[in-house]
């Protein structure tokens, strides 16, 4: 089964490598999800997305010796989409100036969105690690 993942452009990565790859695709993915938003909403979405990535890094096992169980780039793209969709969805419901967005970024609602998104990411990774 592992051999089929190794063929073509796909390759196996562990979670720290997956986070690194996800960082590289999150920006362009978020740009797609925030098209048509105003600058303040785009700023809020970017802050939520980067906060979610920071939470993922902070709460994760960073050992590079983990089993390589995620197919890349498919999984990093999926994770980026989960994060971008949640961040953009949250930002889309908020209106205001940049200063209002700064307050929203550090508020309890933003923390709850980041935590929920991180749980969604972990659930996705658990499914992918099981081959689903």
N, C-alpha and C positions, 0 to 999 in steps of 0.2 A: 504494500500500500504506500509506503514512503517513497518508493521509486517513482510512482506516478506523479507525486508532487514535485519531484526533482527534475522532471523533464520540462523542456520549454523554458519560458521566462520565469517560472515559479520556483521558489526555493524555501526551505524551512528556516525559521528564525525562532529565537526564544523571546520571552516577554520584554526584556530590556531592549533588544534589537528592534522589536515591534514598535515600542514607544519611539525610538529614534526615527524609524521609517514614517511613523504616523505624524510626527512633528513636521516632516518634510512635505506631506500632502495635505495637512490640515488647513494651511493658509489658502491655497487655491480652492479647496473644497468649500471652505467658509465663504470665500468670495462668491461662489456660485449660489450659495444659500441666502446671501444677503443682498443680491441684486435688487435694485429698486428701493432699498432702504435709504433713509437719510444718514448723514455722517454720524449723528449721535447714536442712532440705533446700531449702525455698523460697529462703532466703537464699543458699545455695550456687548454685542455678540462676540467680538474679538476678546474682550476681557473675560467673558464667561468661558469661552473655549480655552483660552490659555490658562485660566484658573483650574479648569477641569484637568488639563494635561499636567499641571503642577501637582494637583491632588493625587493623580494617578502615580506620578513619580514618587511623591512623598510617602505614599502608603504601600509601595510595592517592594517586592524582592528585587534587588538590583544585581544579583549574582549573574555574571556572564556565563556561568557553568550550568545553567538550567538546560533542561531538555529542549531541543528545537522542535516545537510542536505546532507552530502556526505557519500557514502557507502565506508567503509574502509575494507579491504586493497586494493580493486580494484582501487579506485580513486587515492590513493597515488602512486600506481604502475604506473598508466597512467601518472600522473604528472611527476614522475621520468623519465619515458621514453621520454616524450616531452623535458625535460631539457637535458637529456643525449644525445638524438639524435641531438639536435641543437648544443650542445657544441662539440660533436665529429665531426659533419659535418664541423663545422668551423675549428677545429684543423686539420682535415684531409687535408684541402686545404693549410695549412701553412707548410713551411719548415724552418729549421734553428736550431741554437743552443739555449741553455737555455736562454741566455741573449736576444736573438731575441724574444723569447716567452714572457719574462717579459715586453718588450715594447709593444707587441701585446695585452697583458692582460689589459693594461690601455689605449689603443688607442680607437679612436672613432668607429672603426669597431667592436671592442669587445663590447663596450657599446650599439651599435645598435643591435647586436645579442642578448644581454641580454634583451634589451627592447622588441624586437620582440618575444623572447621566453616567456617572462613574459606575454605579450599580448595573446599568444597562450594558456598559462596556465589559464589565466583569462577566456578566451573564453570556454575552456574545463570545467572549474568549473561552469560557467554560464549554460552550457548545462546540466551538471550533476545535478545541483541544480533544474533544471526544469524537471528532470527525463528522460532526453534523453541520 
